[in-house]
Amino acid sequence: MIWQPSILSLRVTLVASALILVFGLGLGIFLARVRFRGQIFVSTLLNLPLVLPPSVVGYFLLLALGRGSPIREWLRIDLLFSWQAGAIASAVVALPLMVESTRAAIANVSPELEAAARTLGSTEPEVLWRITLPLAHRGILAGFGLSVARGLGEFGATLMVAGSIPGRTQTLPLAIYDAVQMQRYGLANAMVLIMTAIAFALLWWVRHLESKQSPSQSPIAIRPEIDSEIDSEVNPEVNPDEPIGRYSEAAPQLHPERSLQR
């Protein structure tokens, strides 16, 4: 009894996580890099699932996936009351966390580093792949972890569009509710412990990412390497590992006219 909803929850979460990663990362990059009229409206619309009741989000999904919708009438795809509908509901509810985390992480990347990459001949996709995403990856991963945890615990919207059919659409949150309704508290306790352990592990991973700061991501840490490369190109005899005093003593020999003026 406990393994069926666990396996189904894992399947729903994996599909929802893939949707969150693709659409959340794309929308986050778009909102962070593109300025357009109506951007505040689009950002507010994307964040609505965070504040709306899950039943309202589920009702909107019923309209989007049910009779009269383009998905049902034009594409002839019937997703209601299936585990795929539950995955879509979980992705929609958790998507704002991924979008906002990605947007904030990319917005905090130093524009000077991106501009330097452009001056060296990198295209915009290369700048995004080699500079922006590596520097923002911790914030993106943190948002992804929170989104996965939120999608795993989704209840209301999933119940609206997928129902609670044992073995077909009943995920762990729905199975816990049914177990409590039937007063099967031992089974409910076991599933609650599983959900709590998974949620704790995901949140611990997110906090670990936020607290762990890599010095290589800081522009200050990158600058000495750039300066040493510039010095070696301008004066090949200069060794960045040797003391500065050696070159200060050799300065009059490099510029005798300045020493005469002194």
Backbone torsions as a table, in degrees:
resi	resn	phi	psi	omega
1	MET	NA	-37.7	-175.8
2	ILE	-80.5	-24.7	-175.4
3	TRP	-80.3	-31.4	179.3
4	GLN	-61.5	-52.3	176.9
5	PRO	-66.1	-28.7	178.4
6	SER	-67.0	-46.9	179.3
7	ILE	-66.2	-39.6	178.2
8	LEU	-66.0	-39.7	176.4
9	SER	-62.6	-40.0	177.8
10	LEU	-63.1	-42.8	178.7
11	ARG	-64.4	-45.3	179.2
12	VAL	-63.1	-41.3	-178.8
13	THR	-67.3	-38.0	178.9
14	LEU	-63.9	-45.1	179.1
15	VAL	-66.6	-43.4	178.5
16	ALA	-63.0	-38.4	179.2
17	SER	-64.3	-38.9	177.1
18	ALA	-63.8	-42.9	177.3
19	LEU	-64.3	-41.5	179.3
20	ILE	-63.5	-43.0	-178.2
21	LEU	-64.0	-44.8	-177.1
22	VAL	-69.7	-56.2	-175.0
23	PHE	-76.1	-37.9	179.9
24	GLY	-66.4	-43.6	178.4
25	LEU	-65.5	-43.6	179.5
26	GLY	-63.5	-45.5	179.8
27	LEU	-67.9	-36.4	177.9
28	GLY	-64.3	-43.8	177.2
29	ILE	-64.3	-42.1	-179.4
30	PHE	-62.4	-46.5	-178.8
31	LEU	-69.3	-28.3	-179.5
32	ALA	-81.0	-25.2	-172.6
33	ARG	-111.2	-22.7	-175.1
34	VAL	-109.4	132.2	175.4
35	ARG	-109.6	126.2	-177.3
36	PHE	-148.8	161.9	178.1
37	ARG	-70.7	131.6	-177.2
38	GLY	89.9	13.7	-178.4
39	GLN	-64.8	-38.7	178.8
40	ILE	-63.9	-38.6	178.5
41	PHE	-63.8	-44.5	-179.8
42	VAL	-64.5	-43.5	179.5
43	SER	-63.3	-40.6	177.9
44	THR	-65.0	-40.6	179.2
45	LEU	-63.3	-40.0	179.8
46	LEU	-68.2	-28.8	-178.1
47	ASN	-88.9	-4.0	-179.1
48	LEU	-57.1	-39.9	179.8
49	PRO	-59.6	-18.1	178.4
50	LEU	-72.4	-29.1	-173.2
51	VAL	-111.9	-20.6	178.9
52	LEU	-74.7	148.4	172.8
53	PRO	-61.0	143.6	179.7
54	PRO	-56.2	-31.7	178.4
55	SER	-65.7	-34.2	177.2
56	VAL	-68.7	-43.8	176.3
57	VAL	-60.8	-41.6	177.4
58	GLY	-63.5	-35.8	178.3
59	TYR	-66.4	-41.2	176.5
60	PHE	-62.1	-38.2	177.6
61	LEU	-68.1	-33.7	174.0
62	LEU	-60.8	-41.8	177.3
63	LEU	-66.9	-35.0	-176.9
64	ALA	-77.8	-27.0	-176.2
65	LEU	-110.3	-11.4	-174.0
66	GLY	-90.1	-158.6	-176.9
67	ARG	-65.3	140.4	-179.5
68	GLY	85.9	-8.4	178.8
69	SER	-83.1	154.4	177.5
70	PRO	-59.6	-34.0	-179.1
71	ILE	-65.5	-38.0	-177.8
72	ARG	-82.1	-43.4	-172.6
73	GLU	-85.3	-42.0	-175.4
74	TRP	-88.0	-47.4	-176.9
75	LEU	-87.9	-11.4	179.9
76	ARG	58.6	40.1	178.8
77	ILE	-111.0	120.3	-179.2
78	ASP	-107.2	107.0	-176.1
79	LEU	-107.2	-12.5	-175.6
80	LEU	-63.9	143.0	178.4
81	PHE	57.5	44.3	172.4
82	SER	-135.3	162.5	-179.7
83	TRP	-66.9	-24.6	175.8
84	GLN	-64.6	-37.2	176.1
85	ALA	-64.9	-37.3	175.3
86	GLY	-62.9	-37.7	177.4
87	ALA	-65.7	-39.9	177.6
88	ILE	-64.7	-41.7	178.7
89	ALA	-62.8	-43.4	178.6
90	SER	-63.4	-39.8	-179.9
91	ALA	-66.8	-41.7	-178.5
92	VAL	-64.9	-42.6	-178.2
93	VAL	-68.0	-36.9	-176.4
94	ALA	-90.8	-11.3	-175.3
95	LEU	-57.9	-41.0	-178.0
96	PRO	-58.2	-33.6	179.1
97	LEU	-63.4	-41.1	179.0
98	MET	-69.9	-42.1	-178.4
99	VAL	-63.2	-48.6	-176.6
100	GLU	-69.0	-38.6	177.7
101	SER	-65.0	-41.8	178.3
102	THR	-66.3	-43.2	179.6
103	ARG	-62.0	-44.5	-179.5
104	ALA	-67.4	-40.2	-179.2
105	ALA	-65.6	-41.7	-179.9
106	ILE	-71.7	-35.6	178.4
107	ALA	-65.5	-24.1	-179.4
108	ASN	-85.9	-5.2	177.5
109	VAL	-70.6	137.6	-176.5
110	SER	-64.0	122.7	177.5
111	PRO	-65.0	-25.5	180.0
112	GLU	-64.5	-38.9	178.7
113	LEU	-66.8	-40.2	177.5
114	GLU	-66.5	-40.2	178.3
115	ALA	-65.0	-37.3	178.0
116	ALA	-64.6	-38.5	177.9
117	ALA	-65.8	-36.2	178.5
118	ARG	-67.3	-39.5	179.4
119	THR	-66.6	-22.7	177.5
120	LEU	-87.0	5.1	173.8
121	GLY	99.9	7.6	179.9
122	SER	-76.9	140.1	175.2
123	THR	-79.1	170.2	-178.9
124	GLU	-62.0	-43.7	175.3
125	PRO	-61.5	-36.3	178.1
126	GLU	-67.6	-39.8	176.4
127	VAL	-61.8	-42.3	179.7
128	LEU	-64.4	-42.9	-174.2
129	TRP	-78.5	-37.0	-173.9
130	ARG	-96.3	-24.3	-175.4
131	ILE	-114.9	-58.5	-169.8
132	THR	-67.1	-55.0	-176.8
133	LEU	-64.7	-41.5	176.1
134	PRO	-61.3	-37.3	-180.0
135	LEU	-74.7	-25.8	-177.5
136	ALA	-103.0	9.2	-169.5
137	HIS	-68.3	-29.7	-179.5
138	ARG	-67.1	-44.6	177.4
139	GLY	-64.9	-36.7	178.7
140	ILE	-66.5	-44.6	179.5
141	LEU	-65.7	-36.6	177.7
142	ALA	-63.5	-44.2	176.5
143	GLY	-63.6	-36.9	178.7
144	PHE	-66.3	-40.9	178.5
145	GLY	-63.8	-42.1	177.4
146	LEU	-64.8	-37.8	179.7
147	SER	-66.0	-41.2	178.4
148	VAL	-63.4	-42.7	178.9
149	ALA	-63.7	-40.5	178.2
150	ARG	-66.2	-42.2	179.3
151	GLY	-66.3	-35.2	178.9
152	LEU	-64.2	-35.0	-178.0
153	GLY	-93.6	10.8	-177.6
154	GLU	-67.1	136.4	-176.6
155	PHE	-127.0	-59.8	-169.0
156	GLY	-64.6	-51.6	-178.8
157	ALA	-65.6	-36.3	177.2
158	THR	-63.9	-41.1	178.5
159	LEU	-63.4	-34.5	-178.4
160	MET	-69.3	-41.3	-171.8
161	VAL	-102.2	-20.2	-177.2
162	ALA	-117.0	-18.9	-177.6
163	GLY	75.8	-169.0	178.9
164	SER	-132.1	69.0	-178.5
165	ILE	-94.6	114.4	-178.9
166	PRO	-58.4	131.4	179.7
167	GLY	84.1	-11.9	-177.8
168	ARG	-121.2	-51.5	-176.8
169	THR	-131.5	2.9	-176.1
170	GLN	-84.4	103.3	176.5
171	THR	-84.4	179.5	-177.3
172	LEU	-59.9	-46.6	178.1
173	PRO	-59.6	-39.4	178.3
174	LEU	-69.8	-36.8	178.8
175	ALA	-67.6	-35.0	176.7
176	ILE	-63.5	-42.6	179.3
177	TYR	-62.1	-45.1	179.9
178	ASP	-65.5	-38.3	179.7
179	ALA	-64.1	-38.9	177.6
180	VAL	-68.1	-39.5	179.1
181	GLN	-61.9	-35.1	179.2
182	MET	-90.4	5.5	178.4
183	GLN	60.5	35.3	175.0
184	ARG	-98.4	75.9	-170.2
185	TYR	-72.9	-28.9	176.7
186	GLY	-63.5	-45.5	177.0
187	LEU	-65.1	-40.2	179.0
188	ALA	-63.6	-41.1	179.4
189	ASN	-62.2	-41.2	179.9
190	ALA	-63.8	-44.0	179.9
191	MET	-69.9	-34.4	176.5
192	VAL	-64.2	-40.4	178.2
193	LEU	-63.9	-39.0	178.3
194	ILE	-63.7	-47.5	179.6
195	MET	-62.7	-41.1	-179.1
196	THR	-65.8	-41.0	179.9
197	ALA	-64.9	-43.1	179.5
198	ILE	-65.3	-44.4	179.7
199	ALA	-64.2	-41.0	178.6
200	PHE	-63.0	-42.7	-179.9
201	ALA	-63.2	-41.7	179.2
202	LEU	-66.0	-43.5	179.7
203	LEU	-67.6	-37.1	176.6
204	TRP	-63.1	-40.7	178.5
205	TRP	-63.7	-40.9	178.8
206	VAL	-63.9	-46.2	179.0
207	ARG	-64.6	-34.4	177.0
208	HIS	-64.7	-40.3	177.3
209	LEU	-65.6	-39.6	-178.7
210	GLU	-70.2	-34.5	-177.5
211	SER	-82.8	-23.2	-178.4
212	LYS	-87.2	113.8	-177.5
213	GLN	-112.0	125.9	179.7
214	SER	-91.7	125.5	179.9
215	PRO	-67.1	-20.5	-179.7
216	SER	-71.1	-14.6	-179.6
217	GLN	-85.3	-12.3	-177.9
218	SER	-80.7	136.5	176.7
219	PRO	-61.5	-28.1	180.0
220	ILE	-68.3	-35.3	179.6
221	ALA	-72.8	-25.2	-179.4
222	ILE	-83.7	-27.3	-172.6
223	ARG	-60.9	-43.5	179.3
224	PRO	-59.5	-34.7	178.3
225	GLU	-65.5	-40.8	178.8
226	ILE	-65.9	-41.9	-179.9
227	ASP	-62.9	-40.5	-179.7
228	SER	-66.4	-36.3	177.4
229	GLU	-66.3	-40.0	178.5
230	ILE	-65.0	-42.3	179.8
231	ASP	-63.2	-39.3	-179.3
232	SER	-69.2	-28.8	177.8
233	GLU	-77.2	-39.5	-179.6
234	VAL	-72.3	-43.7	-178.2
235	ASN	-131.6	95.9	-175.8
236	PRO	-61.9	-22.1	-178.5
237	GLU	-75.7	-14.8	-176.9
238	VAL	-77.4	127.7	175.9
239	ASN	-106.7	115.1	-175.6
240	PRO	-64.6	-17.2	-178.7
241	ASP	-84.5	-13.1	-178.4
242	GLU	-90.2	158.7	-178.2
243	PRO	-61.6	152.3	-178.9
244	ILE	-70.4	-27.0	-176.2
245	GLY	-59.8	-31.4	-179.9
246	ARG	-62.5	-39.4	-177.5
247	TYR	-80.7	-28.0	175.4
248	SER	-68.0	-32.4	175.7
249	GLU	-71.4	-31.4	-178.6
250	ALA	-85.7	-4.5	-177.0
251	ALA	-60.5	-43.8	178.3
252	PRO	-61.1	-31.0	179.0
253	GLN	-71.8	-31.7	178.8
254	LEU	-74.9	-31.2	-178.1
255	HIS	-130.5	76.4	-176.5
256	PRO	-65.2	-30.1	-178.6
257	GLU	-67.0	-32.8	177.8
258	ARG	-69.6	-36.0	179.1
259	SER	-67.4	-33.0	177.6
260	LEU	-69.2	-37.2	178.0
261	GLN	-65.5	-33.9	178.2
262	ARG	-69.0	NA	NA
